[in-house]
């Protein structure tokens, strides 16, 4: 492929460059392996087809997404529990009459509960914009005459906290269900969002979020579940958003990019473009297309390179002094039209101008920047399945080397992870050593970065975790264990197991920061959080007969994000649960950000999946 030519194939993101992803097949694999509940009526078939006309393998998969067919009765119960909790919370928000009606049919006569939201919480943050409170005081339940009165007492403060209680959005996630004859227990996340009721401290309009974790004990009767007890498993958290007049963030997309670019190209959904473009152009289903940010023309303003699906040109948005941006990708020579996943602006040759590293199609492309916003024809390296890029001077020669994560995508049939929880049949990663004068050498095996095998790598980040003066490397892998490569004079050794950071799971992203101010860099790993996985993986019949260690590895896949505190370079302490950062939902590339400029790193977690009809699902 000489130069840029009329047909440009090539993928991209930024200096710890991470385009972190989760895919439909991951969902399907997780559903099949963990027997995730999907109602039979939600199955879909090809137009005009009956189940009998579908391929045998697809029919089998669809059938076993119905938990009743394989006897997973607790998965049927989880749907009942979810509906029950939603009805109970709604009744509690609506007030006394609704509570009385609900209690009559759904609460045992000796029902008991602690208070869900104490009236005198403990403030942990209040900077005038964002306010966070913990409801952890001891509050002895009063002696009350009826189950309805006990529910009124438990929910009173929660109801009073909202300006219009009934309009508060209610999200419920069931993370565990167990059954012993007619006794059912469940663990449930409850998340409420609505307009806060005004108070002396907060008279202006603000939003309010409540986060609760409950253990519920039911009796299963002929008419359904009847609730006997609610226990709060952790203190309720309440978070008041900033006053309406001073939001933390404002959407300036249209103001910056203009209506034409938004309406005609960047605004329409990915499904819209999949319907318009030929399938051979590879417009992917999920849109893992990253960004690179940097000042490419030396005017002091950071510009943005936007990677796009196959068939749509990548964009180079040049920032203007008035806050707007103009697309100059064609003039700059970087308007490639092949599926692009990851890009990075970085000065590879030390001339003071930012170059562009771009992963697209099956190649890694290195565009030399001129410093005035234009780029030369690229150097190209074969690199199938690159998802993310990271750079660092790994050998102390004062130029930057490149590490590219390789991913064998199950979604285009290039690789099915086997075994799911610890796969090593993925794509090779690539390390390009920068020898200066535009010479880059594939030194992956030479420097030891091939030793962790072919895993499904999605993100990587360099950092000197042991404070010895050279850059070490952490690699987050989907479908298995991660790698931490210690750098010793330019040679890497995988010490993840030794230091306790293999973090088996669906690794999506990685970032480093000193979260406790002790001078040692701590590690954040993005993983998907799956309530279905937590339910199924904790049951005795799940992978019955498998070694306990293997069962624990499957369950770990569902736990979510991980935070590891650096123990002065000798190991890492897993503080994920204590720090309450695991439930980042279907997390992608979580990063550290000091959002409040108070000197402490906060965590921002992009999450979600393919948008569907169930938009309220967590």
N, C-alpha and C positions, 0 to 999 in steps of 0.2 A: 504494500500500500504506500505508494510514494506521495508525500505531501498531504494536502488537505483534499484536493479533488472535489468533484461535485457530490459524491456520495460519501458521507463521513460516518464511520462506525466507531463508536467508542464508549465508562461509568464514573462518580464523584463526591467528596466533602472537605474538611478544614483541618488545621494542624492537629490535633488529636482526632483527625478526621473520622467521623463515625456516621455511617448511614445504617442505622440499626433496625432490624426488621423482624417481623413475625408474619407467618404466612398461612394461607388456608390449609395447606397440607399439614402444617404443624398443628393446626386445630383438629384436622381429621385424625392425624396420628395420635394426638393427645386424647381425642374422644374415643378412639378405638382401644388404645392401650389403657386408658384410665376409665373407660366406659362412661363418658360424660353423658348426662341426660339431655336428650332432645326429643320433644314430643313427636309422636308418630305423625300427627297431622301437619307438622312443619316440614315433612320430607318434600323434596321437589323432584320431578322427573322431566325428561325432555318433552317438549310440546308434542302432544299426540301419542305419547308412549305410555304403555302400562308397565307396572313393575315386572311383569313377565317378559317384556321385551328388552329390559335392561341387561347389561352384561352380568354374569353370575357374581363376579367379584364386587361390583357396585351394589347389586341386590343384597349381598351378605353384609356389606358395610352399612347400608341404610337400615337393615333389620336390626343390627346390633347396636344402633344408636338409640333404640327403644329399650329402656332399662327393664321393662317388664318381661321381655323375651328371654332374658338371661337370669332373671331372679334377683336383680339388684333393687330390692324393695325400698331400701333407704333412699335411693335416688327418686323414687316416686314420692316418698315422704318429704324430701327436701322441697319439692314444689308446693306441697301442702303447707309446710312450715313457712315458706316465703310468703305465700298468700295470706296466711294467718297473721304474720307479723305486720304486713302492710295494712291489713284491716284493723288490727289493734292500734297501730300508731295513728291511723286516720281517725278512729273513734276517740282516741285520747286527745287529739288536736281539736276535734269538733266540740268537745265539752261534755257536760254531765249527762244529757239525755242520750247521746250516742254511746257513752261509756256504759250506762245502765243497760241499754239494748245489747251491746256486745257481751257484757259480763253474764247476762242471763243465759246465754247459749254456749259461751266459750271459755268460762273460767270455773275452776273447781270452787266448791264452797270454802275451802281452806286456802285459797290462793294467797300467795305472799310475794312481795317484791321490795327491793330497795328503791331509793329515789334515783331517777335517771339523770337528773340535772339539779344539783344542789343550788340553793338560792345564794349562797355565799362562797363562790368559787375562789380559787387562788390564781392571781394574775401572774403569768410568766412572761408576758410581753405586752407593752402598750406604748407605742412611739408616736401616737397621734394619728396614725393611719391604720396600721394593722394591730388588732388587739387579740391576744390569745389567753384563754383561761382554762384551768384544770379544776374539775369538780371532784375533789378527792377528800372532802371532809367527812368525818363520821356522822351519820345521821340515823338515829334510832327510829325505826318505824313506830308510829303511835298505835295504840290499840283501837282498831276500827271495827264496826259491826258487820261489814259485808265485803264481798270481793269487789264490788263496784266502787265502794269508798276507798279501798286499798289502791285500786288502779288510778282513781282520781288523785290520791295523794302522791303516788309514784310519778305521775306525769304532769303534775300541776306546774312546776317550774318550767318544764319544757314548753308547755302550752303558752305560758305567760311571756316567754322570751320572744315570741313572734308577733308581729303587727297583725297579720292575717293568718292565723295558724293553719286553717284548712288549705291555704294555697301553697304551703311549704312543700317543696319536692321531697319525695320519700324514696330513698334507695335502700334496698335490702339485699345482702349477700349471705347465703347460708354456707358456712365453711366446714361444718361437721354435723352429721346425724348418726345417732346410734339407737338401736332398738333392742329391748329385752322383753319379749312377750308384749304386754300392753303398755309398757313404759318406754317413752321416747325422749331423748335428750338432743338438744341442738345448740350449736354455737353460731351466732349471727352477728354480722356487721350491720349497723343501722346508721345511715347518713342522711341528715335533713338539711335542706338549703332553703332560705326564704328571707323575707324582709324583717329586720330586727324591730322589736317594739321600742319606741323611744324611752329614754331614761334620763335622769339628771346628769349622769356621766356622758351619755351618748344621745343627745337630743336630735341630732341631724340624721337623715336617712342613711342606713347602712345595711349591708347584707349580713346574715348570720348562718354559720354552718355548725352543726352539732355532729360529733362522731362518737358512736357508742359501740361497745362490744358486749354482748349478752350471752349468758347460758340460760336456756329455757328447758323446763322439765314438764312434759306432757303425759297425760293418760290417753291412750287410744281407745275410743269408744266407737260404737256402731255408727254414730252420726259424724264421727271425725275426731280431730284433736281437741282436747280440753286442757287448758293450761293450768298448772299448779304453782309454778314458781319462776321468777326471773331474778337472776343474779348478774350484776355488772362485773365483768371479768377485768376491766381496767377502768380507770376514772374517765368520765365523759370529758371530751375536749370541746370547747366552744371557741370559734374564731369569728371575730367581727371584721368585716372588710372595711376599706377606707371610706370616708364620707363620699357620697355620690359626686360632689363637686370636685374632689381631688382623687381620681382613680390612680392606682399604682401604674397601670399601663393603659394606653389608648391605641386603638387600631387606626393606623395611618396609611393602610395599603393603597387606597384609592388616591389619597392626597399625594403620596409619593410616586406612584407608578402611573396614575392616570386611568380614566375610565376605559379607554380603548384597549390597553394591554390587559387589564383585569377582565373586562367583559368578553373579549374575543379569544384570549388565550389562557391566562393564568387562572381565571375564575371558574370556567367550566370544569366539571368533575372528571376524574380519571375515567369513570365509566362512559362519560360522554365521548371522550377521545378514543376509547377502545371500540366504540360503536362506529366511529368515523374513519379510523386508520386501519390499514391492512394488517392482518395478524403477523405477516412476515417482518414487519417493522418492530415487533416485540414490545408493544405497549403493555407493560406489566399490570397485574391486577392491583397491587398494593401501593405503588408509588414510592419505592425506596429511592428517592432521588435527592441527593444532598446539596449543600451549599458550600461555597468558599467565600470568605470575607477578607478583604485587604485593599489597601490603597494602590491601585495599579498604575495610576498616572501621576503620582507625586503631588497631588493638590491638597493633601492633609485630610481628605475625606475617604472613609472606607467604602469600597465598592463591593458589589455582590455578584457572584457567578452562580447561576441557577441551573442545576442539572435537570434534564427532562426525560420523559419516556421516549422510546423509539418512535421516530416520525415527526417529532416536534423539535425545533431548534433550541439548543441551549441558549441562555440569555446572559449577557454581561451588562449589569445595571450600573451605570456610572452615576455616582451621587453628584448632585448639583448644590451650590451654596444655599439655594432657597429651600432645600429639603426634598426636592423632587429627584427623580432618577430617569435616565434615558438609556435605552438598550443600544449598545454599540457592538454587540457580539459579531455581526457580519464584518464591520470595519476592522475589528480586532483580530479576525481570523479564527474565532473560537465558537462559531455558530453550528456546532456539530449536531447531526440529527439522529444519532444512534442512542439507544438506551444508555443513559449515563447515571452511575450510582454514586460516585464519590469524587470530590475535587478538593484541591488544596492550593492556596496561594502561599508561596514560600520562596526565598532567595536561595536557589540551589548553587549558583556560581559565585556568590559573594560580590556582585557588581552593584548592589544597592537597589536593584529593580526586582520586583516580585515576578517569579515564574509561576507557571500553572502546571500542577500535576493532576492528571485526569484519568480516571478509570472508566473505560467505555468498551462495550462489547467484550472481546476477549483480549484486550490490550491495555497496557498502562502507557499513557502518553505524557511526554515531558515537553511543554511549550516554553521556550525562552522568552521572557518579557523584556521589552525595550525600555520600560520606565515611563513611556508616554501613552500607555493603554493599548499597545499593539503587541502581537505575539508572533514568533517565527513558526515555521513548520516544525512539527514535533519529532523528537526521538520516540521510537515505539518499541515496546517489549511485549512478548507474548505473556499474558497473565489472565487466564480464564477465570471468570467468576469473582473478580475483585469487588469487594464491598466497601472497604474502608482503608484509609491511608494514614500513616503517621511518619514523622520525620524527626531525626535527631543526629547530632554528631556522635556516633557511637564509638569511634576509634581515636578521638582526640586530634584529628588532622585539620580541624577548623573548617570542614565542609559538611554538608548535611546528607546523610544517608536516608534511604526510603524503605519503609516496611509496608507491604500491602497484604491485607487479609484476603484469603481465598475462600470461596463458599461454593459448594456443590449444591445448587438449588434443587430441592425436591419438587419444585413447582414447574420447572421446565424439563423434568425427568433426567437431570444430569446426576442425581444421586439421591438415594433413599437412605437415611441414617440407620445403621445397624451396628450394635443394638441402640434403640432409641435413646436410652439414658446415658450412653457412654460410647458414642459412635466415633470410629476412626477411619471411615471410608469416605471422607470429604475431600475437598480440594487442597492443593498445596499452597502455602503462603509463599511470598516472594520478598527477598531482601536484596536491594540494589545498593552496593557500596559505591560511593561517590569518590572516584579517583582524580577528580579535577579535570579541567579542560573539556568538559562535556562528556567525559567517559564514565559510564556506569556499568558495573559488573554484577551479574547474578552470583552473590556469595552466600546464598541461603544455607547451603549445607556446610560450607567452609567455616562460617561463624557459629554454627550450632543451632540455628533457628529452624532446622528441619527435624530436630530430635523429638519433638512432641507429636509427630505423626501427622496424618492428614485429617484434621478435624474441620468442623464447620465454623470457621472463624468469621466473626462479624465486626469486631472492633478491637482497636489496640491503642495503647497510650504509653509513651516513654516517660520515665521519672526516675530520679536517683533515690530509690527507697531506702538504701543503706548508707546514704551520706558519704560515699567513698569517692565522689567526684566524677563518676561516669553514669551514663544513662542506661537504666534497666528498662525492661519492657514487659507489660502485662497484656495478654491476649484473651479476650472473651470469646468463648465458643458456644454456639448453639448445640443442643443435643449432647451435652457431656461436660467434661471437666476442662477448666481453663489452665493457662500456663503463665507463670511468672519467670521470666528469664533474667537471671543475674548476669550483669556485664562485668567481665574480668578482662581488662585490656583488649576489648574488642571481640572477645569470645563469650558466647552466651550459654548458660546452663539453666535448665528448667528446675526451679526450686519451689514450685507451687505446693507440692505435697508436703515437703519438709517444713515450709513456713505456714501451712494451714490455709491456703487461699486457692485451692483447686475449685472450690465453689461450684460443684456439679449442678447444672441447671440449664436453662435456656438463655445463655449469655447474650445480651443485646448490646451492652455498652460498658465503657469503663472511664473513670476519671479519678484524679488524685487531688488531694488538698490536705492541709494540716488543720483538722477539724477541732483539735483540743489545744492548740497553741504550744505544743511541746517541742517543736522544731523538727518533727519527723512526719513525712507525708503519709497520709492515710488513704485507703482505697475504697472506692465506691464501684460496685458492679450492678448493672441493670439486668434484672431477670423478670420474666413474666410472672405475675401472681395469678393463680388459678384457684378459685373457690371449689370448682368441680374436682380438680386434682387433689386438693386438701381433703375433701370428703371421701373420695374413692380410695386414695392412697393410704388413709389411716384405718381402713377396714381390714379385719383379720382375713377375709376371703380374697383380698386383692393380692395377686401373685402368690397365692397360698403354696407353701412348700419351698419358695425361694429363700435364699439366705437373708437374714435380717439386714445385713449391710446393703444388699441390693434393693430390698424393699425401701430402706431409708433413702437410698439414692433416687429412686423414683419419686418419693414424697418430697424430697428436696427440690425437685423440678417445679413444684407448685408454690414454694415459699415466697418467692418474690425477690426484691432487691436485697443486696448485701452491703454492709458497711464493716470494714475491718480496720481496727486501730493498730497502728504500727508500734511494735514493742522494741523500739530503738534498733531496728534492722535485724533483729534476731528471730522474728516471727510476727504474727498478726493475731489480734483478738477479735473474734466475731461478736460484734455488739449490735447486730441487725435488729433483733427483737427488742432489746432494751431501748434502742434509739427510735423505735416505732417507724421504721422506714421500709419495711418489707412490702406492705400493701400499696404499691404504686400502680396497681391495676395492671393492664396489659402493657408493661413498661417497655420503652425503647431506649434511647440514649440519654439516660439521666446524667446531669452535669451539676457541678458545684457552681453556685453563683452567689455573690454577696448582694442580694436584692436590695437590702436596706442600707447599704454602705455603713454598717456598724463594725466591720472588721472580721466578722464571723461568716464562714461559708454556709449558705443555705443550699438546698437541693431542689433542682427543677426537674420534674419527671414528665417528659412527653409520653402519652399513653393512648390506648385505643386500638381499634382494629378496623376492618372493612365496615363502613357505615351500612347499617341495614335498618329494618323496620323497628327493631327493639332498641331504640335510641336511648332509653333510660337504663339499659343494662350497664353494670359497672365493669 
